[in-house]
Amino acid sequence: MRPIEDWPSLSPEYDLADELFGATGRRHVSAWLAEELARTCDEAFARSFSDHIDLPGVSSSDYLQRVIRTERGDLLGGIRFRGRNIDRPFVEIIAHTFDDVDDLARCVAAEWSEFAPKALRLRTRPGVLAGPGIVVDQTVHAARCRDLGEPDHRIGLTPFARAEDAVDLVQTRYRTLIPSLAQNVTAADAEDLHAWHAAGQLHAITVADMAVGVFAVRPGRIYWIPGAEIHEEVVDTAHAGNHYASHAQRRWAADISADVDEYLIGTIDGLNIASRRTAEYAGRKRVLDLAFIALTPIRKSG
């Protein structure tokens, strides 16, 4: 495996890591990359797919991540499924050395042909990739807790008396999503919500002691960015448009986080404009884009 410095696609992320973490930033990227490389021979990782998916002509080992070397470039990547839907396969590119995105697309289409992937996905700095067949799948947002704005004094975060009340709020809100967004995002399931409730990680967003939403934060990591990760955040439709979710983020950072230098992190679907505005209003900057590049016949054929 080439040294980390030899993957030019990661160069912008080295710079971002320096911005976020200073001298320790590169170590975050390096440790994450080592984990991703280990997935090229991690049978447990492969079984996390194959134990639940039965595709003709596909074995468990096909779900392992792969290092591919070609004359045009090298890559490290693996198969994924958008929205956990086996009819929406794509290849996640962890790192690569390709100069031309069409060469990369042809390599991906050939190497993962057994899955017939519809796209490859790249991480970029915001707004870098654009053009035909390129769409933003998700955006990654992050800010240190101390850098979020002052919360509205009316907005509180209160433990739910019953986890089932959070389950009802979440399920009700997700039923109102537009169909295009609903096929991309999945509500936190009842089991997770109950577990977060037991761990003290699930809160009701309250206004004048009335629950208007759900907010769940757990220790996590998005790619190589560690922090407190937002796992669920919904506001009842009757109370939308009042910046309650933004102030819930600020309230969590001000009153619940144990470390003001910790990053509050999360991913937002590319179609979820409202949630992106919520994050940015709270003070969480958009630091990375996850962009799909469609594997169109023209792109694959060259």
ROVEXLUM-720156 format. One line per 5 residues: number of its first residue (from 1); their letters; for each residue x, y, z of C-alpha. Coordinates in steps of 0.001 Angstrom, whole numbers, plus 500000, padded with zeros to 6 digits. Example, Ala and Ser with C-alpha at 12.3 -4.5 7.8 and 13.67 -1.06 7.14 Angstrom:
<sites>
1) AS) 512300/495500/507800; 513670/498940/507140
</sites>
This chain:
<sites>
1) MRPIE) 500000/500000/500000; 501342/503408/499045; 502167/505888/501846; 499398/508306/502744; 501269/511196/501123
6) DWPSL) 501030/509451/497737; 497222/509648/497473; 496724/513094/495904; 492922/512871/496211; 493381/513223/499992
11) SPEYD) 495404/516422/499779; 492395/518742/500351; 491462/516680/503386; 494960/516997/504826; 494460/520750/504593
16) LADEL) 491030/520508/506231; 492442/518326/508997; 495086/520977/509657; 492328/523625/509847; 490218/521575/512246
21) FGATG) 492805/519911/514474; 496130/521621/513901; 499230/519478/514358; 497227/516308/515117; 495045/516563/512009
26) RRHVS) 497155/514400/509725; 497127/511590/512269; 493326/511493/512164; 493374/511035/508393; 496189/508490/508522
31) AWLAE) 494508/506335/511190; 491199/506367/509294; 492916/505412/506031; 494630/502484/507742; 491239/501232/508931
36) ELART) 489822/501509/505429; 492767/499590/504017; 492234/496849/506597; 488764/496338/505158; 490354/494800/502068
41) CDEAF) 490788/491605/504104; 488224/492011/506910; 485774/489131/506485; 483538/490480/509258; 483171/493704/507276
46) ARSFS) 482236/491717/504158; 479687/489689/506122; 478027/492888/507346; 476791/493062/503747; 476561/489420/502665
51) DHIDL) 474660/488282/505781; 471787/490511/504695; 472121/490593/500902; 471804/487717/498451; 472748/488809/494952
56) PGVSS) 473253/486328/492093; 476889/485711/491233; 478161/487699/494238; 480164/486093/497047; 480881/487465/500503
61) SDYLQ) 484449/488384/499532; 483138/490645/496759; 482021/493078/499467; 485573/493565/500698; 487143/496892/499839
66) RVIRT) 489638/496709/497005; 492917/498286/496007; 492937/498581/492213; 496088/499477/490266; 495967/500547/486609
71) ERGDL) 498151/502456/484169; 495875/505498/484513; 495751/505479/488288; 495173/503552/491511; 492207/503533/493864
76) LGGIR) 490964/502200/497175; 487208/501726/497324; 484251/499460/498005; 480641/498768/497129; 477834/500538/498978
81) FRGRN) 474052/500850/498605; 472292/504202/498705; 469606/504329/501369; 470385/500640/502083; 468575/499818/498845
86) IDRPF) 470232/497000/496875; 468756/498459/493695; 470873/501605/494176; 474493/500374/494262; 477460/502735/494090
91) VEIIA) 481187/502534/494743; 482664/504570/497568; 486086/505919/496618; 488263/506143/499711; 491354/507471/497907
96) HTFDD) 492694/507558/494361; 495453/508875/492090; 493482/509391/488865; 493874/512684/486998; 490750/512183/484877
101) VDDLA) 487344/511430/486383; 486236/509516/483277; 489237/507192/483613; 488239/506677/487241; 484643/505957/486190
106) RCVAA) 485719/503379/483625; 487906/501638/486183; 485097/501516/488740; 482505/500235/486255; 484813/497418/485143
111) EWSEF) 486097/496350/488549; 482680/496249/490269; 480716/495041/487225; 479072/492231/489215; 477120/494893/491124
116) APKAL) 476334/497096/488093; 476952/500276/490142; 475085/503361/489031; 477623/505860/490375; 480863/506387/492233
121) RLRTR) 481088/508702/495219; 483916/511099/496012; 484641/513353/498982; 485538/516916/498050; 485699/520329/499608
126) PGVLA) 482350/522119/499191; 481384/523084/495659; 484459/521647/493951; 482665/519134/491715; 479934/520209/489298
131) GPGIV) 478697/519281/485854; 476468/516787/484032; 475865/513601/485976; 477341/515021/489201; 475091/515556/492232
136) VDQTV) 475782/516201/495899; 474680/513177/497895; 475491/514523/501353; 477209/517437/503010; 479298/517170/506182
141) HAARC) 479031/519946/508771; 481235/520591/511795; 482016/523252/514386; 483590/523299/517811; 480973/523620/520538
146) RDLGE) 482508/526877/521727; 482079/528366/518257; 478330/527824/517953; 476089/530823/518516; 474216/531705/521669
151) PDHRI) 471060/529597/522137; 467635/531198/522420; 466746/531204/526124; 463289/529799/525316; 464684/526612/523770
156) GLTPF) 465537/523720/526045; 466701/520110/525810; 464947/517772/528221; 465138/513982/528613; 461999/512255/527390
161) ARAED) 459945/510681/530153; 459283/507794/527760; 461401/506804/524777; 458181/505871/522981; 457233/509559/522834
166) AVDLV) 460405/510204/520814; 459637/507232/518561; 456198/508668/517803; 457586/512130/517043; 460282/510763/514731
171) QTRYR) 457967/508432/512832; 455337/511136/512403; 457875/513606/511037; 459410/511175/508563; 455991/510374/507124
176) TLIPS) 455787/513980/505926; 459071/513963/503958; 458931/514546/500233; 459290/511234/498345; 462677/512076/496792
181) LAQNV) 464162/512785/500235; 462375/509878/501915; 464119/507359/499663; 467535/508670/500749; 467153/509062/504510
186) TAADA) 466040/506613/507166; 464497/507462/510505; 466265/506271/513621; 464608/503007/514540; 462820/502388/517822
191) EDLHA) 465586/500152/519154; 468205/502870/518686; 465984/505548/520196; 465353/503388/523269; 469094/502728/523610
196) WHAAG) 469949/506417/523313; 467252/507227/525857; 468772/504762/528319; 472227/506267/527728; 471044/509839/528292
201) QLHAI) 471763/510779/524657; 468172/511466/523578; 466467/514783/524281; 463195/516511/523598; 463516/519935/521999
206) TVADM) 461226/522026/524181; 459611/525440/523930; 457823/526609/527078; 458075/523048/528400; 456315/521642/525314
211) AVGVF) 458134/519021/523255; 458398/520154/519633; 461137/517852/518389; 463762/515183/518974; 467524/515625/519265
216) AVRPG) 469978/512741/519679; 473768/513104/519855; 476346/510351/520409; 480144/510145/520301; 481072/509296/516733
221) RIYWI) 483175/509946/513685; 482379/510930/510110; 485161/509495/507994; 488237/510788/509862; 486485/513649/511710
226) PGAEI) 485758/512682/515353; 483232/514460/517495; 479737/514434/518927; 477603/513209/516041; 473987/514195/515508
231) HEEVV) 472156/510919/514884; 468604/512250/514851; 467107/515713/514684; 463480/516447/513845; 461053/519233/514616
236) DTAHA) 457314/518690/514347; 455943/520212/511129; 453588/522447/513108; 456633/524143/514659; 458949/524268/511636
241) GNHYA) 460540/527493/510442; 461371/528907/513874; 465066/527883/514079; 464236/525510/516932; 466626/522837/515636
246) SHAQR) 469445/525364/515238; 468975/526542/518796; 468793/522941/519994; 472267/522430/518544; 473495/525568/520276
251) RWAAD) 471814/524525/523535; 473472/521101/523403; 476870/522701/522809; 476378/525216/525624; 474797/523034/528316
256) ISADV) 475328/519336/527607; 478665/518876/525855; 481408/518054/528323; 484114/519595/526117; 483809/523020/524515
261) DEYLI) 486593/522064/522084; 484678/519028/520847; 483243/519192/517335; 479499/518852/516812; 479333/516931/513539
266) GTIDG) 476750/515485/511179; 475845/514604/507605; 472921/516106/505701; 471291/514733/502562; 471918/516783/499447
271) LNIAS) 468175/517352/498987; 467638/518500/502569; 467996/522240/502111; 466178/523019/505359; 468548/520936/507482
276) RRTAE) 471568/522470/505762; 470271/525954/506616; 469667/524766/510185; 473264/523595/510564; 474719/526754/509072
281) YAGRK) 472445/529018/511139; 473619/527189/514267; 477225/527860/513240; 478244/524457/511833; 480123/525034/508587
286) RVLDL) 479898/522808/505544; 483352/521215/505447; 483006/518318/502986; 480755/517244/500124; 480033/513631/499190
291) AFIAL) 479365/513816/495468; 477947/511171/493164; 479372/510871/489665; 476954/508898/487502; 478462/505975/485610
296) TPIRK) 476718/506885/482364; 477325/504868/479175; 479237/507813/477667; 481448/508189/480738; 482130/504444/480973
301) SG) 482870/504032/477288; 485157/507045/476968
</sites>
